[in-house]
Amino acid sequence: MNKSFLRASCALFAALCIVQLAACKSAPKATAAPQSFNDAVRTAASALITQVKRQEGITGRAVGMAGLGGKTILMLDPVVDANTAEVNQSSLAVERILAEEATRISEGQWSVLPLSLETYDSARYVISGAILYTVNPEQAADKHKMYKLALAAVERKSGKVVASSEAWIADRKIDVTPTASYSDSPMYLKDKRVAGQIETAQMAPGNQADPEYFNSLPTASLITEADKAYEAGQLEQALGMYKTASLRPDGQIMKTYAGLYQTNRRLGKLNEAEIAFGQLVNIGYQNNNISTKLIFGVASTDFVNDNELRAQYSIWLRQIAKLFARSEGCLIIAGHSSKTGSANFNDQLSLQRATTVQRIMQKDFPQIQRRSRAVGRGWTENIVGTGTDDLQDAIDRRVEFRLTDCAKL
């Protein structure tokens, strides 16, 4: 055979291999054109599952190999709202549609199952998802933020992202009602693990999943099961699982201690609940993220007129005050408000709310006037910014506590 022909053939084969590998590394994203929520989710889910199916073919693995009932298992980590770090009703809708698309595209050979210890070892892939609220660069004429769903499939054994997709959502509002375990949380629970999940959900194929997120998946499976028990009213069972998670090194996350606080409180174990909240504050302190769900009356500096919530607020502020009283640093207490009314009004209102909180904490933090500063951010640091004054922008009306250098007060 002619040597030149052989060289040309080898070069062509190599080029084809490079093209094939490049295609695997940069799988096509879902359409950037905004769609209704259900259509957008189905578009992203279909694109992701199709890529996973192609991946199975490229690597030569049989679709029905190893798994419960002979099926390939795709284990779904609860889809998280990137703004609030919560799992909400839209998250559950994404999970339902993903399961439907996996069944349809695999012709019943795959199963999408919830994250759990029972299915973890038999799962071939973990699906990581996040709902973001951001600017769509393809919509140049529309400067408003839009919802976007990002999905990634991670090979469980290697931690490698093998497929990814995204879809823009045209709906201005989606159902952001948190599930019970998040609705009852005293804080927004965005820590390093959640940040890693959000990052992983947006990764292109070929990347390694965020290690802090990926390595914590077995413990996250336990916490997810505890959340489900909590939501089902099986409080003692939930408490046992949250306690087990707290004994694991990678269980030292905000979600674990929020779960312990909520469950102990509902069981009437108020002392244990306060201890758990103190541990939650410590982890928030380490992440420099103590973002409490203190709810004020509309256009008011008084807490909402709910005796149970006010009793909880006393616990929260007492533990936060005690933590900072023990620390050596100083504290910024930042009040925030949603984007309704004038900027000047909201600047003043958010400052007055922060000052109210500062005054309440003085009993347990006698040096608070010297070692803290109350500031009003108004709407300048809105995360959502819709100005709807409902669940959608509730995080914009938060009070944050952040450690700072005393020289900067």
MIMI-671406 format. One record per residue (C-alpha): residue number from 1; residue in one letter; x, y negated, z. Coordinates in nm, 3 decimals, decimal comma. Each point is the difference from the previous one (the first is absolute). Last residue first. Example, Ala and Ser with C-alpha at 12.3 -4.5 7.8 and 13.67 -1.06 7.14 Angstrom:
REM residues 2
+-----+----+---------+---------+---------+
:   i : aa :       X :       Y :       Z :
+-----+----+---------+---------+---------+
:   2 :  S :   1,367 :   0,106 :   0,714 :
:   1 :  A :  -0,137 :   0,344 :   0,066 :
+-----+----+---------+---------+---------+
END
This chain:
REM residues 409
+-----+----+---------+---------+---------+
:   i : aa :       X :       Y :       Z :
+-----+----+---------+---------+---------+
: 409 :  L :  -1,606 :  -5,041 :   6,107 :
: 408 :  K :   0,300 :   0,079 :  -0,220 :
: 407 :  A :   0,254 :   0,023 :   0,284 :
: 406 :  C :  -0,220 :   0,265 :   0,162 :
: 405 :  D :   0,066 :   0,228 :  -0,297 :
: 404 :  T :  -0,331 :   0,154 :  -0,104 :
: 403 :  L :  -0,220 :   0,300 :   0,073 :
: 402 :  R :  -0,334 :  -0,004 :  -0,178 :
: 401 :  F :  -0,355 :   0,017 :   0,128 :
: 400 :  E :  -0,277 :  -0,022 :  -0,259 :
: 399 :  V :  -0,362 :  -0,111 :   0,029 :
: 398 :  R :  -0,223 :   0,106 :  -0,289 :
: 397 :  R :  -0,264 :  -0,179 :  -0,203 :
: 396 :  D :   0,151 :   0,090 :  -0,340 :
: 395 :  I :  -0,027 :   0,367 :   0,097 :
: 394 :  A :  -0,379 :  -0,034 :  -0,012 :
: 393 :  D :   0,017 :  -0,085 :  -0,372 :
: 392 :  Q :  -0,204 :   0,286 :  -0,145 :
: 391 :  L :  -0,178 :   0,069 :   0,327 :
: 390 :  D :  -0,189 :  -0,330 :  -0,020 :
: 389 :  D :   0,084 :  -0,371 :  -0,013 :
: 388 :  T :  -0,004 :  -0,005 :  -0,382 :
: 387 :  G :   0,295 :  -0,238 :  -0,025 :
: 386 :  T :   0,164 :   0,224 :  -0,259 :
: 385 :  G :   0,352 :  -0,059 :   0,130 :
: 384 :  V :   0,118 :   0,358 :   0,041 :
: 383 :  I :   0,328 :  -0,036 :   0,188 :
: 382 :  N :  -0,056 :  -0,357 :   0,109 :
: 381 :  E :   0,322 :  -0,170 :   0,113 :
: 380 :  T :  -0,096 :  -0,361 :  -0,077 :
: 379 :  W :  -0,360 :   0,052 :   0,121 :
: 378 :  G :   0,043 :  -0,188 :   0,326 :
: 377 :  R :   0,346 :   0,081 :   0,131 :
: 376 :  G :  -0,059 :  -0,136 :   0,349 :
: 375 :  V :   0,291 :   0,027 :   0,239 :
: 374 :  A :   0,033 :   0,087 :   0,369 :
: 373 :  R :   0,358 :  -0,007 :   0,125 :
: 372 :  S :   0,151 :   0,232 :   0,253 :
: 371 :  R :   0,273 :   0,018 :   0,263 :
: 370 :  R :  -0,059 :  -0,313 :   0,203 :
: 369 :  Q :  -0,378 :   0,012 :  -0,001 :
: 368 :  I :   0,010 :   0,378 :   0,042 :
: 367 :  Q :   0,219 :   0,001 :   0,310 :
: 366 :  P :  -0,281 :   0,133 :   0,221 :
: 365 :  F :  -0,067 :   0,300 :  -0,231 :
: 364 :  D :  -0,268 :   0,205 :   0,172 :
: 363 :  K :  -0,214 :  -0,298 :   0,107 :
: 362 :  Q :   0,112 :  -0,203 :  -0,303 :
: 361 :  M :  -0,157 :   0,237 :  -0,252 :
: 360 :  I :  -0,339 :  -0,174 :   0,000 :
: 359 :  R :   0,163 :  -0,338 :  -0,071 :
: 358 :  Q :   0,196 :   0,132 :  -0,300 :
: 357 :  V :  -0,316 :   0,158 :  -0,142 :
: 356 :  T :  -0,186 :  -0,331 :   0,021 :
: 355 :  T :   0,298 :  -0,179 :  -0,157 :
: 354 :  A :  -0,008 :   0,241 :  -0,296 :
: 353 :  R :  -0,371 :  -0,068 :  -0,043 :
: 352 :  Q :   0,057 :  -0,375 :   0,017 :
: 351 :  L :   0,271 :   0,026 :  -0,266 :
: 350 :  S :  -0,227 :   0,202 :  -0,232 :
: 349 :  L :  -0,277 :  -0,258 :   0,041 :
: 348 :  Q :   0,230 :  -0,297 :  -0,064 :
: 347 :  D :   0,146 :   0,141 :  -0,321 :
: 346 :  N :  -0,346 :   0,119 :  -0,102 :
: 345 :  F :  -0,150 :  -0,348 :   0,034 :
: 344 :  N :   0,290 :  -0,159 :  -0,189 :
: 343 :  A :  -0,027 :   0,248 :  -0,288 :
: 342 :  S :  -0,372 :  -0,068 :  -0,038 :
: 341 :  G :  -0,268 :   0,265 :   0,031 :
: 340 :  T :   0,044 :   0,365 :  -0,097 :
: 339 :  K :   0,330 :   0,171 :  -0,078 :
: 338 :  S :   0,029 :   0,232 :   0,298 :
: 337 :  S :   0,185 :  -0,093 :   0,316 :
: 336 :  H :   0,331 :   0,084 :   0,165 :
: 335 :  G :   0,139 :  -0,049 :   0,350 :
: 334 :  A :   0,368 :   0,056 :   0,064 :
: 333 :  I :   0,144 :   0,066 :   0,345 :
: 332 :  I :   0,377 :  -0,032 :  -0,041 :
: 331 :  L :   0,194 :   0,160 :   0,283 :
: 330 :  C :   0,336 :  -0,028 :   0,165 :
: 329 :  G :   0,263 :   0,262 :   0,062 :
: 328 :  E :   0,132 :   0,162 :   0,315 :
: 327 :  S :  -0,274 :   0,255 :   0,043 :
: 326 :  R :  -0,179 :   0,090 :   0,323 :
: 325 :  A :  -0,245 :  -0,294 :  -0,019 :
: 324 :  F :  -0,046 :   0,087 :  -0,368 :
: 323 :  L :  -0,123 :   0,348 :   0,084 :
: 322 :  K :  -0,215 :  -0,117 :   0,291 :
: 321 :  A :  -0,177 :  -0,257 :  -0,220 :
: 320 :  I :  -0,071 :   0,258 :  -0,271 :
: 319 :  Q :  -0,139 :   0,238 :   0,264 :
: 318 :  R :  -0,225 :  -0,264 :   0,157 :
: 317 :  L :  -0,116 :  -0,127 :  -0,341 :
: 316 :  W :  -0,113 :   0,344 :  -0,109 :
: 315 :  I :  -0,166 :   0,096 :   0,326 :
: 314 :  S :  -0,195 :  -0,326 :   0,023 :
: 313 :  Y :  -0,096 :   0,035 :  -0,367 :
: 312 :  Q :  -0,153 :   0,338 :   0,082 :
: 311 :  A :  -0,231 :  -0,153 :   0,260 :
: 310 :  R :  -0,095 :  -0,271 :  -0,252 :
: 309 :  L :  -0,086 :   0,269 :  -0,254 :
: 308 :  E :  -0,231 :   0,175 :   0,246 :
: 307 :  N :  -0,163 :  -0,327 :   0,107 :
: 306 :  D :  -0,079 :  -0,115 :  -0,355 :
: 305 :  N :  -0,046 :  -0,373 :  -0,058 :
: 304 :  V :   0,289 :  -0,047 :  -0,245 :
: 303 :  F :   0,299 :  -0,167 :   0,158 :
: 302 :  D :  -0,023 :  -0,372 :   0,050 :
: 301 :  T :   0,206 :  -0,242 :  -0,212 :
: 300 :  S :  -0,291 :  -0,049 :  -0,238 :
: 299 :  A :  -0,067 :  -0,062 :  -0,370 :
: 298 :  V :  -0,179 :   0,338 :  -0,010 :
: 297 :  G :   0,059 :   0,185 :   0,326 :
: 296 :  F :   0,343 :   0,148 :   0,047 :
: 295 :  I :   0,112 :   0,355 :  -0,067 :
: 294 :  L :   0,339 :   0,119 :   0,128 :
: 293 :  K :   0,110 :   0,279 :  -0,229 :
: 292 :  T :   0,366 :  -0,016 :   0,095 :
: 291 :  S :   0,305 :  -0,027 :  -0,224 :
: 290 :  I :   0,306 :   0,102 :   0,198 :
: 289 :  N :   0,257 :   0,047 :  -0,276 :
: 288 :  N :   0,366 :  -0,055 :   0,087 :
: 287 :  N :   0,052 :   0,371 :  -0,084 :
: 286 :  Q :   0,159 :   0,059 :   0,342 :
: 285 :  Y :  -0,270 :  -0,218 :   0,159 :
: 284 :  G :  -0,271 :   0,202 :  -0,174 :
: 283 :  I :   0,155 :   0,312 :   0,148 :
: 282 :  N :  -0,002 :  -0,157 :   0,347 :
: 281 :  V :  -0,357 :  -0,126 :  -0,045 :
: 280 :  L :  -0,117 :   0,353 :  -0,083 :
: 279 :  Q :   0,172 :   0,128 :   0,314 :
: 278 :  G :  -0,187 :  -0,262 :   0,205 :
: 277 :  F :  -0,322 :   0,106 :  -0,172 :
: 276 :  A :   0,064 :   0,358 :   0,105 :
: 275 :  I :   0,049 :  -0,110 :   0,363 :
: 274 :  E :  -0,325 :  -0,199 :  -0,020 :
: 273 :  A :  -0,189 :   0,302 :  -0,131 :
: 272 :  E :   0,144 :   0,222 :   0,273 :
: 271 :  N :  -0,132 :  -0,243 :   0,261 :
: 270 :  L :  -0,335 :  -0,019 :  -0,177 :
: 269 :  K :  -0,070 :   0,371 :  -0,021 :
: 268 :  G :  -0,368 :  -0,048 :  -0,080 :
: 267 :  L :   0,007 :   0,254 :  -0,283 :
: 266 :  R :  -0,057 :  -0,281 :  -0,252 :
: 265 :  R :   0,300 :  -0,186 :   0,140 :
: 264 :  N :   0,220 :   0,309 :  -0,006 :
: 263 :  T :  -0,088 :   0,056 :  -0,365 :
: 262 :  Q :   0,059 :  -0,359 :  -0,109 :
: 261 :  Y :   0,333 :  -0,040 :   0,180 :
: 260 :  L :   0,135 :   0,339 :  -0,107 :
: 259 :  G :  -0,097 :  -0,070 :  -0,362 :
: 258 :  A :   0,164 :  -0,345 :   0,008 :
: 257 :  Y :   0,300 :   0,179 :   0,146 :
: 256 :  T :   0,035 :   0,243 :  -0,290 :
: 255 :  K :  -0,084 :  -0,258 :  -0,268 :
: 254 :  M :   0,278 :  -0,234 :   0,117 :
: 253 :  I :   0,278 :   0,248 :  -0,060 :
: 252 :  Q :   0,215 :   0,211 :   0,232 :
: 251 :  G :  -0,124 :   0,322 :  -0,158 :
: 250 :  D :   0,323 :   0,038 :  -0,196 :
: 249 :  P :   0,182 :   0,103 :   0,319 :
: 248 :  R :  -0,284 :   0,238 :   0,096 :
: 247 :  L :  -0,153 :  -0,019 :   0,349 :
: 246 :  S :  -0,250 :  -0,268 :  -0,107 :
: 245 :  A :  -0,138 :   0,236 :  -0,267 :
: 244 :  T :  -0,090 :   0,254 :   0,270 :
: 243 :  K :  -0,179 :  -0,271 :   0,199 :
: 242 :  Y :  -0,196 :  -0,106 :  -0,312 :
: 241 :  M :  -0,096 :   0,365 :  -0,051 :
: 240 :  G :  -0,119 :   0,047 :   0,358 :
: 239 :  L :  -0,198 :  -0,325 :  -0,008 :
: 238 :  A :  -0,176 :   0,103 :  -0,321 :
: 237 :  Q :  -0,110 :   0,329 :   0,157 :
: 236 :  E :  -0,124 :  -0,181 :   0,310 :
: 235 :  L :  -0,183 :  -0,253 :  -0,219 :
: 234 :  Q :  -0,191 :   0,226 :  -0,236 :
: 233 :  G :  -0,230 :  -0,289 :  -0,101 :
: 232 :  A :   0,029 :   0,084 :  -0,372 :
: 231 :  E :   0,200 :  -0,318 :  -0,063 :
: 230 :  Y :   0,243 :   0,098 :   0,273 :
: 229 :  A :   0,036 :   0,353 :  -0,143 :
: 228 :  K :   0,068 :  -0,150 :  -0,342 :
: 227 :  D :   0,261 :  -0,237 :   0,143 :
: 226 :  A :   0,170 :   0,291 :   0,182 :
: 225 :  E :   0,020 :   0,190 :  -0,330 :
: 224 :  T :   0,164 :  -0,302 :  -0,162 :
: 223 :  I :   0,239 :  -0,025 :   0,295 :
: 222 :  L :   0,107 :   0,364 :  -0,047 :
: 221 :  S :   0,055 :  -0,048 :  -0,372 :
: 220 :  A :   0,200 :  -0,316 :   0,076 :
: 219 :  T :   0,225 :   0,221 :   0,214 :
: 218 :  P :   0,063 :   0,227 :  -0,300 :
: 217 :  L :   0,033 :  -0,305 :  -0,232 :
: 216 :  S :   0,272 :  -0,176 :   0,203 :
: 215 :  N :   0,283 :   0,091 :  -0,237 :
: 214 :  F :  -0,182 :  -0,161 :  -0,293 :
: 213 :  Y :  -0,068 :  -0,337 :   0,164 :
: 212 :  E :   0,343 :  -0,050 :   0,155 :
: 211 :  P :   0,159 :   0,137 :  -0,319 :
: 210 :  D :  -0,179 :  -0,230 :  -0,248 :
: 209 :  A :  -0,076 :   0,234 :  -0,289 :
: 208 :  Q :   0,289 :   0,079 :  -0,232 :
: 207 :  N :  -0,028 :  -0,149 :  -0,345 :
: 206 :  G :  -0,035 :   0,197 :  -0,323 :
: 205 :  P :  -0,357 :  -0,107 :  -0,069 :
: 204 :  A :  -0,070 :  -0,370 :   0,063 :
: 203 :  M :  -0,070 :  -0,119 :   0,354 :
: 202 :  Q :  -0,314 :  -0,194 :   0,097 :
: 201 :  A :  -0,147 :   0,257 :   0,243 :
: 200 :  T :   0,347 :   0,038 :   0,154 :
: 199 :  E :   0,014 :  -0,368 :   0,099 :
: 198 :  I :  -0,342 :   0,012 :   0,165 :
: 197 :  Q :   0,095 :   0,320 :   0,185 :
: 196 :  G :   0,329 :  -0,151 :   0,115 :
: 195 :  A :  -0,176 :  -0,311 :   0,133 :
: 194 :  V :  -0,233 :   0,234 :   0,191 :
: 193 :  R :   0,300 :   0,176 :   0,153 :
: 192 :  K :   0,180 :  -0,323 :   0,082 :
: 191 :  D :  -0,296 :  -0,150 :   0,185 :
: 190 :  K :  -0,333 :  -0,150 :  -0,099 :
: 189 :  L :  -0,247 :   0,086 :   0,275 :
: 188 :  Y :  -0,240 :  -0,293 :   0,013 :
: 187 :  M :  -0,082 :  -0,009 :   0,367 :
: 186 :  P :  -0,263 :   0,099 :   0,257 :
: 185 :  S :  -0,107 :   0,304 :  -0,205 :
: 184 :  D :  -0,373 :   0,078 :   0,016 :
: 183 :  S :  -0,054 :  -0,066 :  -0,372 :
: 182 :  Y :   0,305 :   0,211 :  -0,080 :
: 181 :  S :  -0,120 :   0,320 :   0,167 :
: 180 :  A :  -0,355 :  -0,073 :  -0,115 :
: 179 :  T :   0,076 :  -0,030 :  -0,371 :
: 178 :  P :   0,054 :  -0,358 :  -0,110 :
: 177 :  T :  -0,264 :  -0,191 :  -0,200 :
: 176 :  V :   0,195 :  -0,128 :  -0,303 :
: 175 :  D :  -0,277 :   0,069 :  -0,251 :
: 174 :  I :   0,111 :  -0,186 :  -0,312 :
: 173 :  K :  -0,036 :  -0,366 :  -0,088 :
: 172 :  R :   0,117 :  -0,190 :  -0,306 :
: 171 :  D :  -0,064 :   0,306 :  -0,216 :
: 170 :  A :   0,231 :   0,008 :  -0,303 :
: 169 :  I :   0,232 :   0,267 :   0,139 :
: 168 :  W :   0,344 :   0,044 :  -0,153 :
: 167 :  A :   0,131 :   0,353 :  -0,050 :
: 166 :  E :   0,323 :   0,173 :   0,094 :
: 165 :  S :   0,178 :   0,325 :  -0,074 :
: 164 :  S :   0,287 :   0,215 :   0,122 :
: 163 :  A :   0,146 :   0,345 :  -0,056 :
: 162 :  V :   0,297 :   0,210 :   0,113 :
: 161 :  V :   0,113 :  -0,198 :   0,306 :
: 160 :  K :   0,273 :   0,206 :   0,167 :
: 159 :  G :  -0,027 :   0,108 :   0,364 :
: 158 :  S :   0,166 :   0,331 :  -0,089 :
: 157 :  K :  -0,231 :   0,253 :   0,165 :
: 156 :  R :  -0,321 :  -0,201 :  -0,010 :
: 155 :  E :   0,023 :  -0,123 :  -0,358 :
: 154 :  V :  -0,141 :  -0,351 :   0,019 :
: 153 :  A :  -0,300 :  -0,116 :  -0,201 :
: 152 :  A :  -0,043 :  -0,377 :  -0,014 :
: 151 :  L :  -0,307 :  -0,223 :  -0,005 :
: 150 :  A :  -0,049 :  -0,377 :  -0,015 :
: 149 :  L :  -0,347 :  -0,159 :   0,008 :
: 148 :  K :  -0,021 :  -0,371 :  -0,071 :
: 147 :  Y :  -0,230 :  -0,264 :   0,145 :
: 146 :  M :   0,021 :  -0,346 :  -0,148 :
: 145 :  K :   0,155 :  -0,329 :   0,107 :
: 144 :  H :  -0,107 :  -0,319 :  -0,170 :
: 143 :  K :   0,224 :  -0,163 :  -0,258 :
: 142 :  D :  -0,221 :   0,103 :  -0,291 :
: 141 :  A :   0,124 :  -0,135 :  -0,333 :
: 140 :  A :   0,313 :   0,214 :   0,005 :
: 139 :  Q :  -0,189 :   0,326 :   0,057 :
: 138 :  E :   0,284 :   0,237 :  -0,086 :
: 137 :  P :   0,196 :  -0,106 :   0,310 :
: 136 :  N :  -0,286 :   0,121 :   0,225 :
: 135 :  V :   0,034 :  -0,189 :   0,328 :
: 134 :  T :  -0,033 :   0,205 :   0,319 :
: 133 :  Y :  -0,233 :   0,196 :   0,223 :
: 132 :  L :   0,137 :   0,353 :   0,034 :
: 131 :  I :  -0,173 :   0,333 :   0,050 :
: 130 :  A :   0,261 :   0,265 :   0,080 :
: 129 :  G :   0,040 :   0,368 :  -0,084 :
: 128 :  S :   0,235 :   0,289 :   0,071 :
: 127 :  I :  -0,077 :   0,341 :  -0,147 :
: 126 :  V :   0,204 :   0,283 :   0,149 :
: 125 :  Y :   0,093 :   0,283 :  -0,231 :
: 124 :  R :   0,062 :   0,373 :   0,023 :
: 123 :  A :  -0,213 :   0,057 :   0,308 :
: 122 :  S :   0,029 :   0,338 :   0,176 :
: 121 :  D :   0,212 :  -0,127 :   0,290 :
: 120 :  Y :  -0,228 :  -0,299 :   0,067 :
: 119 :  T :  -0,335 :   0,178 :  -0,025 :
: 118 :  E :  -0,057 :   0,086 :   0,366 :
: 117 :  L :   0,191 :  -0,302 :   0,132 :
: 116 :  S :  -0,243 :  -0,231 :  -0,177 :
: 115 :  L :  -0,007 :  -0,266 :  -0,273 :
: 114 :  P :  -0,332 :   0,040 :  -0,174 :
: 113 :  L :  -0,035 :   0,245 :  -0,291 :
: 112 :  V :   0,010 :  -0,049 :  -0,377 :
: 111 :  S :  -0,041 :   0,343 :  -0,156 :
: 110 :  W :   0,133 :   0,118 :  -0,333 :
: 109 :  Q :  -0,105 :   0,278 :  -0,237 :
: 108 :  G :  -0,357 :  -0,124 :  -0,051 :
: 107 :  E :   0,044 :  -0,098 :  -0,361 :
: 106 :  S :   0,322 :  -0,184 :   0,087 :
: 105 :  I :  -0,136 :  -0,324 :  -0,148 :
: 104 :  R :  -0,346 :   0,034 :   0,155 :
: 103 :  T :   0,104 :   0,121 :   0,346 :
: 102 :  A :   0,272 :  -0,263 :   0,028 :
: 101 :  E :  -0,242 :  -0,268 :  -0,121 :
: 100 :  E :  -0,261 :   0,089 :   0,263 :
:  99 :  A :   0,256 :   0,007 :   0,282 :
:  98 :  L :   0,134 :  -0,339 :  -0,105 :
:  97 :  I :  -0,356 :  -0,138 :  -0,012 :
:  96 :  R :  -0,064 :   0,103 :   0,362 :
:  95 :  E :   0,333 :  -0,136 :   0,124 :
:  94 :  V :  -0,058 :  -0,335 :  -0,169 :
:  93 :  A :  -0,346 :  -0,024 :   0,158 :
:  92 :  L :   0,153 :   0,068 :   0,344 :
:  91 :  S :   0,247 :  -0,286 :  -0,048 :
:  90 :  S :  -0,290 :  -0,227 :  -0,102 :
:  89 :  Q :  -0,163 :   0,082 :   0,333 :
:  88 :  N :   0,308 :  -0,109 :   0,193 :
:  87 :  V :   0,339 :   0,128 :   0,114 :
:  86 :  E :   0,184 :  -0,289 :   0,160 :
:  85 :  A :   0,349 :  -0,148 :  -0,049 :
:  84 :  T :  -0,173 :  -0,341 :  -0,018 :
:  83 :  N :   0,136 :  -0,141 :  -0,324 :
:  82 :  A :   0,124 :   0,321 :  -0,163 :
:  81 :  D :  -0,334 :   0,176 :   0,049 :
:  80 :  V :   0,105 :   0,362 :   0,043 :
:  79 :  V :  -0,095 :   0,316 :  -0,189 :
:  78 :  P :  -0,005 :   0,294 :   0,242 :
:  77 :  D :   0,286 :   0,240 :  -0,089 :
:  76 :  L :  -0,140 :   0,242 :  -0,254 :
:  75 :  M :   0,143 :   0,349 :  -0,034 :
:  74 :  L :   0,008 :   0,138 :  -0,353 :
:  73 :  I :  -0,023 :   0,377 :   0,023 :
:  72 :  T :   0,049 :   0,226 :  -0,301 :
:  71 :  K :  -0,258 :   0,275 :   0,021 :
:  70 :  G :   0,046 :   0,370 :   0,078 :
:  69 :  G :  -0,269 :  -0,010 :   0,271 :
:  68 :  L :   0,220 :  -0,228 :   0,211 :
:  67 :  G :   0,323 :  -0,066 :  -0,185 :
:  66 :  A :   0,265 :   0,175 :  -0,201 :
:  65 :  M :  -0,016 :  -0,017 :  -0,383 :
:  64 :  G :  -0,320 :  -0,097 :  -0,179 :
:  63 :  V :   0,149 :  -0,254 :  -0,235 :
:  62 :  A :   0,294 :   0,219 :  -0,098 :
:  61 :  R :   0,333 :  -0,171 :   0,021 :
:  60 :  G :   0,208 :  -0,063 :  -0,310 :
:  59 :  T :   0,153 :  -0,327 :   0,116 :
:  58 :  I :  -0,145 :  -0,188 :  -0,297 :
:  57 :  G :  -0,344 :   0,165 :   0,038 :
:  56 :  E :  -0,038 :  -0,088 :   0,368 :
:  55 :  Q :   0,114 :  -0,353 :  -0,076 :
:  54 :  R :  -0,266 :  -0,029 :  -0,269 :
:  53 :  K :  -0,263 :   0,101 :   0,259 :
:  52 :  V :   0,142 :  -0,260 :   0,239 :
:  51 :  Q :  -0,020 :  -0,262 :  -0,273 :
:  50 :  T :  -0,364 :   0,088 :  -0,073 :
:  49 :  I :  -0,079 :  -0,021 :   0,374 :
:  48 :  L :   0,143 :  -0,351 :   0,023 :
:  47 :  A :  -0,168 :  -0,133 :  -0,314 :
:  46 :  S :  -0,337 :   0,147 :   0,104 :
:  45 :  A :   0,025 :  -0,149 :   0,348 :
:  44 :  A :   0,094 :  -0,344 :  -0,131 :
:  43 :  T :  -0,285 :  -0,005 :  -0,254 :
:  42 :  R :  -0,249 :   0,146 :   0,251 :
:  41 :  V :   0,093 :  -0,266 :   0,255 :
:  40 :  A :  -0,038 :  -0,275 :  -0,259 :
:  39 :  D :  -0,336 :   0,136 :  -0,116 :
:  38 :  N :  -0,134 :   0,020 :   0,356 :
:  37 :  F :   0,119 :  -0,350 :   0,091 :
:  36 :  S :  -0,111 :  -0,170 :  -0,321 :
:  35 :  Q :   0,284 :  -0,057 :  -0,244 :
:  34 :  P :   0,287 :  -0,245 :  -0,033 :
:  33 :  A :   0,218 :   0,042 :  -0,312 :
:  32 :  A :   0,346 :   0,113 :   0,117 :
:  31 :  T :  -0,057 :   0,351 :  -0,138 :
:  30 :  A :   0,149 :   0,286 :   0,199 :
:  29 :  K :   0,376 :   0,025 :   0,016 :
:  28 :  P :   0,193 :   0,207 :  -0,248 :
:  27 :  A :   0,258 :   0,238 :   0,149 :
:  26 :  S :   0,340 :  -0,160 :   0,034 :
:  25 :  K :   0,232 :   0,272 :   0,125 :
:  24 :  C :  -0,170 :   0,283 :  -0,188 :
:  23 :  A :   0,006 :  -0,197 :  -0,324 :
:  22 :  A :   0,365 :  -0,077 :   0,056 :
:  21 :  L :   0,068 :   0,370 :   0,041 :
:  20 :  Q :  -0,174 :   0,078 :  -0,331 :
:  19 :  V :   0,185 :  -0,280 :  -0,180 :
:  18 :  I :   0,332 :   0,124 :   0,138 :
:  17 :  C :  -0,084 :   0,356 :  -0,105 :
:  16 :  L :  -0,090 :  -0,120 :  -0,351 :
:  15 :  A :   0,330 :  -0,185 :  -0,024 :
:  14 :  A :   0,188 :   0,310 :   0,109 :
:  13 :  F :  -0,180 :   0,209 :  -0,261 :
:  12 :  L :   0,080 :  -0,257 :  -0,271 :
:  11 :  A :   0,366 :  -0,009 :   0,102 :
:  10 :  C :   0,012 :   0,379 :   0,000 :
:   9 :  S :  -0,153 :   0,013 :  -0,346 :
:   8 :  A :   0,241 :  -0,262 :  -0,134 :
:   7 :  R :   0,298 :   0,188 :   0,142 :
:   6 :  L :  -0,128 :   0,327 :  -0,147 :
:   5 :  F :  -0,058 :  -0,162 :  -0,339 :
:   4 :  S :   0,349 :  -0,145 :   0,003 :
:   3 :  K :   0,137 :   0,344 :   0,087 :
:   2 :  N :  -0,173 :   0,161 :  -0,304 :
:   1 :  M :  -0,125 :   0,351 :   0,090 :
+-----+----+---------+---------+---------+
END
